[in-house]
Every structure is written in structure tokens, then in C-alpha cells.
């Protein structure tokens, strides 16, 4: 994939990602300039199926300061561009299996902005605690290995 613009680390904490896919996003010119300036935030971004189309909600792209006459809304719903087969597959997973569609990452690919959407199931509190314990254990093991390598 291309250069990451923004990642949603909170999504991987709150959800168990079953599958992920790439989608294009329909943006205005001022939104692209704001993204280039680093004014994007996607901590609560998610996709939703509406009227046979896929929309991204909660993506916060702040207004571009140097825009001349036309400005965009910061948190407007943005249309995602996916193939029809992917749309049908997502509809099945959301409606039948009860999966959520959190936005995982916003990145550049061949001068276009792409969004990585995850098909996810919610985690319960014990699952989150186990993940935190595992991360702490991995961090401690890495520190021990690094200290050993520095000595030897």
C-alpha cells in the first residue's frame, strides 16, 4: 500500500478485524488539500450502507485555510467507491452476521486517497484485557532481548 495519512488505532482495540478491503473515497478539492496539510482525523470513522451505496461517517477533515470561495463541511458523510460485488458481500456480512465496518486507515495510492475498511466483530472487555496483557508481555520480552543484546 501507499503512504499512510492517518490510522485508526482505536478500531483495532475495540474490534476484532475479520477481513479488510480497500475503497476509494469521493472528496472535494479543498478536502484533498487539507489531507495533504495533515488536517485529517479518523478516530471514530465507520462505513455504513445507505440506499445501496457505502458512505464513510465520522471522518473529520478540517477546513482548508487558504480556500478561496468554496469550503467543505468537516464531518460530512463521504461516498466510498467500491465494486458492486464487494458491496453485496459487505451487505451480507453486516446484515446477516452483524459485523461492523470501522475505517482502519487513510492512505495515498497513486496520487489517490484510499480508505481501508475492516469487517469487524466487537470485542468484549475480557478480550481487550487479554490483548493488553499480551502487548505488555511482548514489550517486556523485547526489552529483555534488547538489554541482553546490548551486553553481549
C-alpha positions as CSV (number, residue, x, y, z in Angstrom):
1,X,0.0,0.0,0.0
2,X,1.0,3.6,-0.2
3,X,1.9,6.2,2.3
4,X,-0.3,6.3,5.4
5,X,-2.1,9.6,6.1
6,X,-4.0,8.6,9.3
7,X,-4.5,5.3,11.1
8,X,-7.4,4.4,13.4
9,X,-5.6,2.5,16.3
10,X,-8.8,2.7,18.4
11,X,-10.6,0.4,15.9
12,X,-8.1,-2.4,16.4
13,X,-8.5,-2.1,20.1
14,X,-12.4,-2.1,20.1
15,X,-12.9,-4.6,17.3
16,X,-11.6,-8.0,16.1
17,X,-10.9,-7.4,12.4
18,X,-12.1,-10.4,10.4
19,X,-11.3,-9.0,6.9
20,X,-10.3,-5.7,5.4
21,X,-10.7,-4.2,1.9
22,X,-9.7,-1.1,0.0
23,X,-12.2,1.6,-1.1
24,X,-11.8,4.8,-3.0
25,X,-13.3,8.0,-1.5
26,X,-15.1,10.8,-3.2
27,X,-13.5,14.1,-2.0
28,X,-13.7,17.7,-2.9
29,X,-10.5,19.7,-3.8
30,X,-10.3,21.5,-0.5
31,X,-10.6,18.2,1.3
32,X,-7.6,16.8,-0.6
33,X,-5.6,19.9,0.2
34,X,-6.5,19.6,3.9
35,X,-5.4,16.0,3.9
36,X,-2.1,17.0,2.3
37,X,-1.7,19.5,5.1
38,X,-2.3,16.8,7.7
39,X,-5.7,18.0,8.9
40,X,-7.5,14.7,8.9
41,X,-8.7,12.7,12.0
42,X,-10.5,9.3,11.9
43,X,-10.7,8.1,15.4
44,X,-14.5,7.5,15.2
45,X,-14.8,6.8,11.4
46,X,-17.0,4.0,10.2
47,X,-18.8,2.9,7.0
48,X,-22.5,2.5,6.6
49,X,-24.7,1.0,3.8
50,X,-27.3,3.5,2.8
51,X,-29.7,3.2,-0.2
52,X,-27.5,0.7,-1.9
53,X,-24.3,2.8,-1.5
54,X,-21.5,2.8,1.0
55,X,-20.8,6.0,3.0
56,X,-18.0,6.9,5.4
57,X,-19.2,8.7,8.5
58,X,-17.1,10.4,11.3
59,X,-14.0,11.2,9.2
60,X,-13.0,14.7,10.3
61,X,-11.2,16.7,7.6
62,X,-10.7,20.3,8.9
63,X,-11.4,23.2,6.5
64,X,-8.6,24.3,4.3
65,X,-7.5,27.8,5.4
66,X,-6.5,29.1,2.0
67,X,-9.6,28.1,0.2
68,X,-10.9,31.0,-1.9
69,X,-14.7,30.7,-2.1
70,X,-15.9,27.2,-1.5
71,X,-15.3,25.4,1.8
72,X,-16.3,21.8,2.8
73,X,-18.0,20.6,6.0
74,X,-15.6,18.9,8.4
75,X,-17.6,15.8,9.2
76,X,-19.9,15.3,6.2
77,X,-20.7,11.8,5.1
78,X,-18.4,10.8,2.2
79,X,-19.2,8.3,-0.5
80,X,-17.0,5.3,-0.8
81,X,-16.2,3.8,-4.2
82,X,-16.4,0.0,-4.2
83,X,-17.2,-2.6,-6.8
84,X,-20.8,-3.9,-6.8
85,X,-19.7,-7.5,-5.9
86,X,-17.9,-6.1,-2.8
87,X,-20.9,-4.1,-1.9
88,X,-23.1,-7.2,-1.9
89,X,-20.6,-9.2,0.1
90,X,-20.5,-6.4,2.7
91,X,-24.3,-6.2,2.9
92,X,-24.4,-9.9,3.7
93,X,-21.8,-9.7,6.4
94,X,-23.4,-6.6,8.0
95,X,-27.0,-7.7,7.9
96,X,-26.6,-11.5,8.5
97,X,-23.6,-11.7,10.7
98,X,-23.9,-8.4,12.5
99,X,-20.4,-7.1,11.6
100,X,-19.4,-3.5,11.9
101,X,-17.4,-1.6,9.3
102,X,-14.8,0.6,11.0
103,X,-12.4,2.6,9.0
104,X,-8.8,1.4,9.7
105,X,-6.5,3.6,7.6
106,X,-6.5,6.5,5.2
107,X,-3.5,6.4,2.7
108,X,-2.2,7.5,-0.7
109,X,-2.1,5.2,-3.6
110,X,-1.0,6.5,-7.0
111,X,-1.9,10.1,-6.1
112,X,-5.4,9.0,-4.9
113,X,-6.7,8.8,-1.4
114,X,-7.9,5.4,-0.4
115,X,-9.6,4.1,2.8
116,X,-9.0,0.7,4.3
117,X,-12.3,-0.6,5.8
118,X,-12.4,-3.5,8.1
119,X,-15.2,-6.1,8.5
120,X,-15.1,-6.5,12.3
121,X,-16.8,-8.0,15.3
122,X,-16.9,-6.2,18.6
123,X,-14.6,-7.2,21.4
124,X,-15.8,-7.7,24.9
125,X,-14.0,-6.3,27.9
126,X,-12.1,-9.6,28.8
127,X,-10.8,-9.8,25.2
128,X,-9.4,-6.2,25.5
129,X,-7.7,-7.1,28.8
130,X,-6.1,-10.2,27.3
131,X,-4.8,-8.1,24.4
132,X,-3.3,-5.6,26.7
133,X,-1.7,-8.3,28.8
134,X,-0.2,-9.9,25.6
135,X,1.1,-6.5,24.5
136,X,2.7,-5.8,27.8
137,X,4.4,-9.3,27.8
138,X,5.7,-8.8,24.2
139,X,7.0,-5.4,25.2
140,X,8.8,-6.8,28.3
141,X,10.3,-9.6,26.2
142,X,11.5,-7.1,23.6
143,X,13.2,-5.0,26.3
144,X,14.8,-8.1,27.9
145,X,16.2,-9.2,24.5
146,X,17.4,-5.7,23.7
147,X,19.2,-5.5,27.1
148,X,20.8,-8.9,26.5
149,X,22.0,-7.9,23.1
150,X,23.5,-4.7,24.4
151,X,25.5,-6.6,27.0
152,X,26.7,-9.3,24.7
